[in-house]
Amino acid sequence: MARIAHLSDIHFGAHDSKIVSATEAWLQHAQPDLVIISGDLTQRARRQQFRDASAWLNRLRAAGMRLLVIPGNHDVPLYDIIRRFGAPLRRYKRYISNDLCPWYEDDEVAILGINTARSLTIKDGRINHDQMRLLRERFAPVVPDKTRILVTHHPLFAMPIGRGNELSEAVGRHEDAVAAADEAGIHIALAGHFHRTYAESAQKMVADAGGALVIQAGTATSTRLRNAEPQSFNWLHVHRNDRIELQVVVWDGASFQRGHHVAYHRGPSGWEANEIIANPAARKGIRVAKMAQA
């Protein structure tokens, strides 16, 4: 079993320092096998914000954690037009990582991160054809029983983002990206961007979507909240490529506490939430959102 902490939308520059420290404390106690951070480490891609993000990541590494990190659209300068179009991710590469499409593999999981942040869009994301080719090539030699995970900042699919389940825009080149993920045999697709916790079988979202379970993380440490969701991140237990557990770890104003806990199993009709695991100690008030049924 692989134990993975999935955090997103850290937003140094619009963060709560107390909550940042609390993420470190929780992760140090839990000691996940891998920490995934799916973009938006900064609020406005400023130098000091990247320095703060780098220091936080280095503290996690010093505590013995392995990391897989990708950029988000907020890691591209917004107001610095010259830097935005001339060197959009130069500061990210300097302070965080030169690798914009990182790879991680062990005996149980194979994970690819894909950069979806672009200069030409303010908040939307795109996947280009070189990245789709990389997606296919990276997973081609992976043994069939290993769990295949794709990480992007922007989700591949249109997401319910408001209280009335109004849908977001899908990532650019959506249909081609979904086809590439299907061909690569992706089991789990992780993303962030919308500051909303969410999970659903891809087959229930769009036709010909493949067999992925789509999982969104809320914002881990930002003060910019949406839909009245508190800060949170996801705690995954990947048992097999057809069985995982997802638990939301929620900020309660003083510390992070374990919250809504769902077990997913993949059968002939796709992923199903087979069991709601009762935990009397779990914090109430945030649940894994699902697509509204027609």
SERO-4910 file (N, C-alpha, C, O; in steps of 0.05 Angstrom, whole numbers):
BEGIN
 pado doro    nc1    nc2    nc3   cac1   cac2   cac3    cc1    cc2    cc3    oc1    oc2    oc3
  Met    A     17    -24      0      0      0      0     18     25      0     37     27     15
  Ala    A     10     44    -17     24     70    -18      8     91     -4    -16     93     -9
  Arg    A     20    106     14      6    127     29     16    154     18     39    161     20
  Ile    A     -3    169      6      4    193     -8    -11    217      3    -36    215      6
  Ala    A      3    238      9    -10    263     16    -11    281     -8      9    286    -21
  His    A    -35    290    -15    -39    306    -39    -48    334    -30    -70    338    -21
  Leu    A    -30    354    -34    -35    382    -27    -35    398    -52    -23    391    -72
  Ser    A    -50    420    -51    -51    438    -75    -56    466    -66    -65    471    -43
  Asp    A    -50    485    -84    -57    513    -80    -47    524    -53    -63    532    -36
  Ile    A    -21    524    -50     -8    533    -26     -9    563    -24    -16    574     -2
  His    A     -3    577    -46     -7    606    -48      9    622    -28     -2    638    -13
  Phe    A     36    618    -27     52    635    -10     49    664    -21     51    669    -45
  Gly    A     44    682     -2     36    710    -10      7    715     -3     -1    738      0
  Ala    A     -9    694     -2    -37    696      7    -42    672     25    -62    658     23
  His    A    -23    667     43    -24    643     60    -27    651     89    -24    674     97
  Asp    A    -34    631    105    -35    634    134    -10    619    145     -9    595    143
  Ser    A      8    633    158     33    621    168     28    599    188     42    579    189
  Lys    A      7    603    204      0    583    224     -8    557    211     -1    535    220
  Ile    A    -23    559    189    -32    535    174     -9    522    160     -7    498    158
  Val    A      9    538    149     33    527    136     49    510    156     57    487    150
  Ser    A     53    520    180     67    505    201     52    480    208     64    459    213
  Ala    A     25    482    208      9    458    215     11    436    194      9    413    201
  Thr    A     14    444    169     17    423    148     43    407    154     44    383    152
  Glu    A     64    422    160     90    409    167     86    389    190     96    367    189
  Ala    A     73    398    211     70    382    235     54    357    228     61    335    237
  Trp    A     32    360    213     15    337    206     31    317    189     30    293    195
  Leu    A     45    327    169     60    309    151     83    295    166     89    272    161
  Gln    A     97    310    183    118    298    198    108    275    216    121    255    220
  His    A     84    279    227     73    258    244     64    234    227     68    211    235
  Ala    A     51    239    204     40    218    187     61    203    171     58    179    166
  Gln    A     83    217    163    104    206    147     94    191    122     97    167    121
  Pro    A     82    206    104     72    193     79     95    182     62    118    191     65
  Asp    A     89    163     45    109    153     27    117    174      6    139    174     -4
  Leu    A     98    191     -1    103    212    -20     84    236    -15     61    232     -7
  Val    A     94    260    -18     78    284    -17     76    295    -45     96    302    -58
  Ile    A     52    298    -55     46    310    -82     35    338    -78     17    342    -62
  Ile    A     47    357    -92     37    385    -90     30    393   -119     47    397   -136
  Ser    A      4    397   -124     -6    400   -151     -9    430   -158    -31    438   -168
  Gly    A     12    446   -154     12    472   -165      3    495   -148     -8    492   -126
  Asp    A      8    519   -158      3    545   -145     17    546   -117      4    548    -96
  Leu    A     43    545   -119     59    548    -94     59    578    -85     63    583    -62
  Thr    A     55    596   -104     56    625    -98     30    638   -106     13    626   -120
  Gln    A     27    662    -97      3    678   -104      8    694   -129    -10    696   -146
  Arg    A     32    707   -131     37    724   -154     65    719   -166     76    737   -179
  Ala    A     77    696   -161    102    689   -173    125    709   -167    143    713   -183
  Arg    A    123    721   -144    144    740   -136    167    725   -123    164    703   -112
  Arg    A    190    738   -123    215    726   -114    212    716    -85    219    693    -79
  Gln    A    203    734    -67    201    726    -39    181    704    -35    185    686    -17
  Gln    A    160    703    -50    140    682    -48    153    655    -56    148    635    -43
  Phe    A    169    655    -76    183    631    -84    203    623    -63    207    599    -58
  Arg    A    217    642    -51    236    636    -30    222    622     -6    232    603      5
  Asp    A    198    633      1    183    621     23    174    593     16    175    575     33
  Ala    A    165    590     -9    156    563    -17    180    543    -17    177    520     -8
  Ser    A    203    552    -27    226    535    -27    235    527      1    242    504      5
  Ala    A    234    546     19    241    540     47    222    519     59    231    501     73
  Trp    A    197    521     53    177    502     63    182    474     52    181    455     66
  Leu    A    187    473     25    193    447     13    218    435     25    219    411     29
  Asn    A    238    451     29    263    441     40    260    431     68    273    412     76
  Arg    A    242    443     84    237    433    111    223    405    109    229    388    126
  Leu    A    205    402     90    193    375     86    214    355     78    213    332     89
  Arg    A    231    362     60    253    343     52    271    337     75    278    314     79
  Ala    A    277    357     91    295    352    114    282    334    135    296    320    150
  Ala    A    255    333    135    241    314    153    238    286    141    225    269    152
  Gly    A    251    282    118    252    255    106    231    249     85    227    226     78
  Met    A    217    270     76    195    265     57    204    267     28    221    284     21
  Arg    A    193    250     12    197    251    -17    174    268    -29    151    265    -21
  Leu    A    182    285    -49    162    304    -60    160    301    -90    180    295   -104
  Leu    A    136    305   -100    131    309   -129    116    335   -131     93    337   -121
  Val    A    127    355   -145    116    382   -145    114    392   -174    132    387   -190
  Ile    A     92    404   -181     88    417   -207     79    446   -203     68    453   -182
  Pro    A     83    463   -224     73    491   -222     44    493   -228     31    475   -239
  Gly    A     33    516   -221      5    523   -228      5    550   -241     26    563   -244
  Asn    A    -18    560   -249    -20    585   -264    -11    609   -247     -1    629   -258
  His    A    -14    608   -220     -5    629   -203     26    630   -201     37    650   -191
  Asp    A     39    610   -210     68    610   -210     80    622   -235    104    623   -239
  Val    A     62    632   -253     70    648   -276     63    677   -269     41    683   -260
  Pro    A     82    696   -273     77    724   -266     52    735   -281     48    729   -305
  Leu    A     36    750   -267     12    761   -278     16    789   -289      9    795   -311
  Tyr    A     28    806   -272     31    835   -279     58    841   -292     60    862   -306
  Asp    A     78    825   -289    104    829   -301    103    817   -329    109    794   -334
  Ile    A     94    834   -349     88    824   -376    113    813   -389    112    792   -403
  Ile    A    136    827   -386    161    817   -399    168    790   -389    174    772   -404
  Arg    A    167    786   -362    174    761   -351    153    740   -357    159    716   -362
  Arg    A    128    748   -358    106    730   -363    109    716   -390    105    692   -392
  Phe    A    116    731   -411    119    720   -437    147    712   -444    151    694   -461
  Gly    A    167    725   -432    195    718   -438    207    695   -422    222    679   -433
  Ala    A    199    693   -397    210    672   -380    190    665   -358    194    671   -335
  Pro    A    167    654   -366    144    651   -347    150    634   -322    139    640   -301
  Leu    A    167    615   -325    172    597   -302    201    598   -293    211    579   -281
  Arg    A    215    619   -299    244    621   -292    247    620   -262    264    606   -252
  Arg    A    231    635   -247    233    635   -218    225    608   -207    237    599   -187
  Tyr    A    205    596   -218    197    569   -209    221    550   -212    228    535   -194
  Lys    A    234    551   -235    257    533   -240    280    539   -222    295    521   -213
  Arg    A    284    565   -215    306    573   -198    302    564   -169    320    553   -156
  Tyr    A    278    568   -159    273    563   -131    259    536   -124    262    526   -102
  Ile    A    245    525   -143    230    500   -138    243    476   -152    252    457   -139
  Ser    A    242    476   -179    252    453   -194    255    460   -223    238    474   -234
  Asn    A    275    449   -236    278    451   -265    260    432   -280    254    435   -304
  Asp    A    250    412   -266    234    391   -278    205    399   -277    193    398   -255
  Leu    A    193    406   -299    165    414   -300    146    391   -304    121    394   -301
  Cys    A    157    367   -310    140    343   -313    154    320   -298    164    302   -310
  Pro    A    154    322   -271    169    302   -255    156    274   -256    132    271   -260
  Trp    A    173    255   -251    165    226   -251    174    214   -225    195    219   -214
  Tyr    A    156    197   -214    162    181   -190    153    153   -195    131    149   -205
  Glu    A    169    134   -187    160    106   -189    173     89   -167    196     93   -160
  Asp    A    157     72   -155    167     52   -136    154     25   -142    143     22   -164
  Asp    A    154      7   -123    143    -19   -129    112    -20   -132    101    -39   -142
  Glu    A     99      2   -123     70      1   -122     57     22   -141     35     17   -151
  Val    A     70     45   -145     57     66   -160     77     78   -181    101     77   -177
  Ala    A     66     88   -203     81    103   -222     66    129   -226     42    129   -232
  Ile    A     80    152   -223     66    178   -222     80    198   -240    105    201   -239
  Leu    A     65    211   -257     76    232   -274     61    258   -269     37    259   -268
  Gly    A     77    280   -265     66    306   -263     68    321   -290     89    318   -303
  Ile    A     48    335   -298     48    350   -323     42    379   -317     23    386   -303
  Asn    A     59    397   -328     55    426   -325     33    436   -344     36    433   -368
  Thr    A     12    447   -333    -10    458   -349    -11    488   -349    -28    500   -362
  Ala    A      7    501   -335      8    531   -333     19    543   -359     38    532   -370
  Arg    A      6    564   -369     14    576   -394     14    607   -392     -1    618   -376
  Ser    A     31    620   -408     33    649   -408      8    662   -420      0    683   -411
  Leu    A     -4    649   -440    -25    662   -456    -52    661   -442    -70    675   -451
  Thr    A    -55    646   -421    -80    645   -407    -76    656   -378    -55    653   -366
  Ile    A    -96    670   -368    -94    681   -341    -98    659   -320    -82    658   -301
  Lys    A   -118    643   -323   -123    622   -303   -127    594   -315   -124    575   -300
  Asp    A   -134    592   -340   -139    566   -352   -113    552   -359    -92    564   -360
  Gly    A   -114    526   -362    -91    510   -368    -93    495   -394   -114    493   -406
  Arg    A    -70    485   -404    -69    470   -429    -49    448   -427    -30    449   -411
  Ile    A    -53    428   -443    -33    406   -446    -26    405   -476    -44    405   -493
  Asn    A      0    406   -482      8    405   -510     13    377   -520     13    358   -504
  His    A     17    374   -546     20    347   -557     46    334   -549     46    309   -547
  Asp    A     67    349   -544     92    337   -533     87    324   -506     97    303   -500
  Gln    A     71    338   -489     65    327   -463     47    302   -465     50    284   -449
  Met    A     29    302   -484     12    278   -488     29    255   -497     25    232   -488
  Arg    A     49    260   -514     67    239   -522     84    229   -498     89    205   -495
  Leu    A     93    248   -482    108    241   -458     91    223   -439    100    203   -428
  Leu    A     66    230   -437     47    215   -420     45    186   -430     47    167   -414
  Arg    A     42    182   -456     41    155   -466     67    140   -463     67    116   -455
  Glu    A     89    154   -469    115    140   -468    124    133   -440    135    112   -435
  Arg    A    119    151   -421    127    145   -393    113    121   -382    126    105   -368
  Phe    A     87    118   -387     73     95   -375     74     70   -392     66     49   -382
  Ala    A     84     71   -417     84     48   -434     99     24   -421     89      2   -423
  Pro    A    122     28   -409    136      5   -398    128     -3   -369    139    -22   -358
  Val    A    109     11   -357    101      5   -330     85    -21   -329     68    -25   -346
  Val    A     91    -38   -310     77    -64   -308     48    -59   -303     40    -40   -290
  Pro    A     30    -77   -314      2    -72   -313    -11    -70   -285    -30    -54   -282
  Asp    A      0    -84   -265    -13    -83   -239     -4    -59   -222    -15    -56   -199
  Lys    A     14    -43   -231     23    -20   -216      2      3   -220     -8      7   -242
  Thr    A     -3     18   -198    -23     40   -200    -11     64   -214     11     73   -207
  Arg    A    -24     73   -235    -15     95   -251    -30    121   -244    -54    122   -245
  Ile    A    -14    141   -237    -26    166   -227    -16    190   -244      8    192   -248
  Leu    A    -34    206   -253    -27    231   -267    -34    255   -249    -55    256   -237
  Val    A    -15    274   -248    -18    298   -232    -17    322   -250      2    326   -265
  Thr    A    -38    339   -249    -38    365   -263    -48    386   -244    -61    379   -224
  His    A    -43    411   -250    -55    432   -234    -84    436   -242   -102    436   -226
  His    A    -88    440   -268   -115    443   -279   -127    416   -284   -113    399   -297
  Pro    A   -151    410   -276   -163    384   -282   -168    380   -311   -172    399   -326
  Leu    A   -166    355   -320   -172    348   -348   -201    353   -355   -207    357   -379
  Phe    A   -218    352   -336   -247    352   -341   -260    378   -330   -248    391   -313
  Ala    A   -283    384   -341   -299    406   -329   -308    397   -301   -317    375   -298
  Met    A   -305    415   -282   -311    409   -254   -334    425   -243   -338    448   -251
  Pro    A   -350    413   -224   -369    430   -210   -355    447   -190   -341    437   -172
  Ile    A   -357    473   -192   -341    491   -176   -357    509   -157   -345    523   -141
  Gly    A   -383    509   -159   -399    526   -142   -419    510   -126   -422    486   -129
  Arg    A   -434    524   -110   -454    511    -93   -476    498   -111   -488    478   -103
  Gly    A   -481    510   -134   -501    499   -152   -490    480   -172   -504    473   -192
  Asn    A   -465    471   -168   -451    452   -186   -448    463   -215   -447    448   -234
  Glu    A   -446    490   -217   -439    501   -244   -411    491   -251   -394    487   -234
  Leu    A   -407    486   -277   -383    473   -286   -361    493   -295   -367    514   -307
  Ser    A   -336    486   -290   -313    501   -299   -307    494   -328   -320    476   -340
  Glu    A   -288    508   -339   -277    501   -365   -258    477   -362   -244    476   -342
  Ala    A   -259    459   -381   -239    437   -381   -212    447   -390   -210    469   -401
  Val    A   -192    432   -384   -165    439   -393   -164    441   -424   -179    427   -437
  Gly    A   -147    459   -434   -145    462   -463   -136    436   -476   -120    421   -465
  Arg    A   -147    430   -500   -143    405   -514   -153    381   -498   -142    360   -496
  His    A   -176    386   -485   -188    367   -467   -191    339   -479   -183    320   -467
  Glu    A   -203    338   -502   -209    311   -513   -184    296   -519   -182    272   -514
  Asp    A   -164    309   -530   -138    296   -536   -124    288   -511   -112    266   -509
  Ala    A   -125    305   -490   -112    298   -465   -126    274   -451   -112    257   -441
  Val    A   -152    273   -452   -166    251   -440   -160    225   -455   -156    204   -443
  Ala    A   -158    227   -482   -151    203   -498   -123    193   -491   -119    169   -489
  Ala    A   -104    212   -487    -77    204   -480    -76    191   -453    -62    171   -449
  Ala    A    -91    202   -433    -92    190   -407   -105    162   -408    -96    144   -394
  Asp    A   -125    159   -424   -138    133   -428   -118    113   -440   -116     90   -430
  Glu    A   -104    121   -461    -84    103   -473    -61     96   -454    -50     74   -455
  Ala    A    -55    114   -436    -33    109   -417    -43     92   -393    -27     83   -377
  Gly    A    -69     86   -392    -80     69   -371    -81     82   -344    -77     69   -324
  Ile    A    -85    109   -343    -85    123   -317   -108    113   -299   -131    111   -308
  His    A   -101    107   -275   -120     98   -255   -131    121   -238   -155    122   -231
  Ile    A   -113    140   -231   -121    162   -214   -110    188   -227    -87    190   -234
  Ala    A   -127    209   -229   -120    235   -239   -123    255   -216   -145    260   -207
  Leu    A   -101    267   -207   -101    286   -185    -97    314   -196    -82    318   -215
  Ala    A   -111    333   -184   -108    361   -193   -117    379   -170   -125    370   -148
  Gly    A   -116    406   -175   -125    425   -156   -139    448   -170   -158    444   -184
  His    A   -130    473   -165   -138    497   -179   -164    510   -169   -164    534   -166
  Phe    A   -184    494   -163   -210    506   -157   -216    508   -127   -237    518   -119
  His    A   -197    500   -110   -200    502    -81   -225    488    -72   -239    496    -54
  Arg    A   -230    465    -84   -254    449    -77   -247    419    -76   -235    409    -96
  Thr    A   -254    405    -55   -249    377    -53   -271    362    -69   -294    369    -67
  Tyr    A   -262    343    -85   -281    330   -104   -269    303   -113   -245    301   -115
  Ala    A   -287    284   -118   -278    258   -129   -301    246   -145   -324    246   -136
  Glu    A   -294    235   -168   -314    222   -184   -301    204   -205   -278    210   -214
  Ser    A   -314    184   -213   -305    167   -235   -306    182   -261   -327    194   -267
  Ala    A   -285    182   -277   -284    196   -302   -307    187   -321   -318    203   -336
  Gln    A   -313    161   -320   -334    151   -337   -361    163   -332   -379    163   -349
  Lys    A   -365    175   -308   -391    188   -302   -391    217   -310   -411    231   -307
  Met    A   -368    227   -319   -365    255   -325   -368    261   -355   -383    279   -363
  Val    A   -354    245   -371   -355    249   -400   -353    222   -413   -343    202   -401
  Ala    A   -362    220   -438   -360    195   -453   -331    190   -461   -316    208   -465
  Asp    A   -325    164   -463   -298    156   -472   -276    168   -455   -255    177   -465
  Ala    A   -280    168   -429   -261    181   -411   -240    163   -400   -221    172   -387
  Gly    A   -243    137   -404   -224    118   -393   -231    111   -365   -254    116   -356
  Gly    A   -213     98   -351   -219     86   -325   -208    100   -301   -205     88   -280
  Ala    A   -203    127   -303   -191    141   -281   -211    149   -260   -234    154   -266
  Leu    A   -201    151   -235   -216    164   -214   -204    192   -211   -180    195   -207
  Val    A   -221    212   -215   -213    240   -214   -215    250   -186   -237    249   -174
  Ile    A   -193    261   -175   -193    271   -148   -181    299   -147   -159    304   -157
  Gln    A   -196    317   -136   -188    345   -133   -181    350   -104   -195    340    -86
  Ala    A   -161    366    -99   -154    376    -72   -164    404    -69   -164    420    -88
  Gly    A   -172    411    -45   -177    439    -38   -152    454    -34   -130    444    -41
  Thr    A   -153    479    -24   -129    494    -18   -118    485      9   -133    484     29
  Ala    A    -92    480     10    -81    471     36    -76    494     55    -81    491     79
  Thr    A    -67    517     45    -58    538     64    -66    566     56    -60    585     71
  Ser    A    -80    570     34    -88    597     25   -110    608     42   -127    594     53
  Thr    A   -110    634     44   -132    649     57   -155    654     38   -176    665     46
  Arg    A   -151    648     12   -171    653     -8   -189    628    -11   -183    610    -26
  Leu    A   -210    627      5   -227    603      6   -251    606    -13   -259    629    -19
  Arg    A   -262    584    -21   -285    583    -39   -306    564    -28   -299    544    -15
  Asn    A   -331    571    -33   -354    554    -25   -353    548      5   -364    528     14
  Ala    A   -342    566     21   -341    563     50   -326    538     59   -329    529     81
  Glu    A   -309    527     41   -292    504     49   -268    514     64   -254    532     56
  Pro    A   -262    501     87   -238    508    101   -214    497     87   -217    482     68
  Gln    A   -190    504     95   -166    493     84   -165    463     88   -174    453    109
  Ser    A   -155    449     69   -154    419     71   -134    408     51   -125    422     33
  Phe    A   -128    383     54   -114    368     34   -123    339     35   -139    331     53
  Asn    A   -114    322     16   -123    295     14   -102    275     24    -78    278     19
  Trp    A   -112    255     37    -95    233     47   -104    207     33   -127    198     37
  Leu    A    -87    196     16    -94    173      0    -80    148      9    -56    148     15
  His    A    -95    126     11    -83    100     15    -89     84    -11   -111     77    -16
  Val    A    -68     80    -27    -71     66    -52    -65     37    -47    -42     29    -46
  His    A    -86     21    -44    -82     -8    -38    -75    -24    -63    -56    -39    -63
  Arg    A    -90    -19    -84    -85    -31   -111    -94    -11   -131   -105     10   -125
  Asn    A    -90    -18   -157   -100      0   -177   -130      0   -181   -141     15   -198
  Asp    A   -144    -17   -165   -173    -17   -166   -185    -12   -139   -209    -16   -135
  Arg    A   -169     -4   -119   -180      0    -92   -163     21    -77   -139     16    -73
  Ile    A   -176     43    -70   -162     63    -55   -180     75    -34   -204     71    -35
  Glu    A   -168     88    -15   -183    103      5   -175    133      3   -152    139     -1
  Leu    A   -195    150      6   -190    179      5   -201    191     31   -225    188     37
  Gln    A   -184    205     46   -193    219     69   -185    248     67   -163    254     60
  Val    A   -204    266     73   -199    295     73   -188    302    100   -199    296    121
  Val    A   -165    316    100   -152    326    124   -159    356    126   -150    371    109
  Val    A   -173    364    147   -186    390    147   -175    408    170   -170    398    192
  Trp    A   -171    433    164   -163    453    184   -187    461    201   -208    468    191
  Asp    A   -184    459    228   -207    465    246   -203    491    261   -218    496    280
  Gly    A   -184    507    252   -179    532    265   -155    531    284   -144    552    292
  Ala    A   -146    506    291   -124    503    309   -104    482    299    -80    485    303
  Ser    A   -114    462    284    -96    441    274   -111    427    252   -135    431    247
  Phe    A    -97    409    237   -109    393    217   -120    367    230   -106    354    246
  Gln    A   -145    361    223   -158    337    233   -169    320    211   -176    330    189
  Arg    A   -169    294    215   -180    276    195   -210    280    192   -225    282    212
  Gly    A   -220    281    167   -248    286    162   -261    264    146   -256    240    151
  His    A   -277    271    126   -292    252    110   -274    231     98   -253    237     87
  His    A   -282    205    100   -265    183     92   -281    164     74   -302    154     83
  Val    A   -273    161     50   -288    145     30   -270    123     18   -247    128     12
  Ala    A   -281    100     15   -267     78      2   -278     75    -27   -302     75    -31
  Tyr    A   -260     73    -47   -268     71    -75   -258     44    -86   -236     35    -80
  His    A   -275     32   -101   -269      6   -115   -276      9   -144   -298     18   -151
  Arg    A   -259     -1   -162   -264      1   -190   -275    -26   -200   -261    -46   -199
  Gly    A   -299    -25   -211   -311    -49   -222   -317    -45   -252   -306    -26   -264
  Pro    A   -334    -61   -264   -340    -60   -293   -352    -33   -301   -348    -24   -324
  Ser    A   -367    -20   -283   -379      5   -290   -363     29   -281   -374     52   -281
  Gly    A   -339     25   -273   -322     47   -264   -318     48   -234   -325     28   -220
  Trp    A   -308     70   -224   -303     73   -196   -329     78   -180   -346     94   -189
  Glu    A   -332     65   -158   -355     69   -141   -346     74   -112   -326     63   -102
  Ala    A   -360     92    -98   -356     97    -70   -371     75    -55   -394     78    -49
  Asn    A   -357     53    -49   -370     30    -38   -377     33     -8   -395     20      2
  Glu    A   -361     49      5   -365     50     34   -358     77     45   -337     89     38
  Ile    A   -374     87     62   -368    111     78   -358    101    104   -373     89    120
  Ile    A   -333    105    110   -321     94    134   -327    112    158   -318    135    159
  Ala    A   -342    101    177   -350    117    200   -326    121    219   -313    101    226
  Asn    A   -321    145    226   -299    151    244   -310    172    264   -312    196    257
  Pro    A   -316    164    288   -328    183    307   -310    207    313   -320    229    320
  Ala    A   -284    204    309   -266    227    314   -263    245    290   -250    266    292
  Ala    A   -274    238    267   -270    254    243   -285    280    246   -307    282    257
  Arg    A   -272    301    236   -285    328    237   -307    330    216   -304    322    193
  Lys    A   -330    340    225   -353    343    207   -351    370    193   -337    388    202
  Gly    A   -366    373    171   -369    399    159   -357    402    131   -362    421    117
  Ile    A   -341    382    122   -331    382     95   -332    353     85   -322    335     98
  Arg    A   -344    349     62   -346    323     50   -336    324     22   -335    345      9
  Val    A   -328    300     12   -319    298    -15   -342    304    -34   -361    289    -35
  Ala    A   -340    326    -49   -362    333    -68   -364    313    -91   -343    302    -99
  Lys    A   -387    309   -101   -392    292   -124   -407    307   -145   -421    327   -139
  Met    A   -405    298   -170   -420    310   -192   -450    306   -186   -459    284   -179
  Ala    A   -466    327   -190   -495    324   -187   -506    306   -208   -498    308   -232
  Gln    A   -523    287   -201   -534    269   -220   -557    281   -235   -574    296   -224
  Ala    A   -558    276   -261   -579    287   -278   -606    274   -271   -626    281   -283
***
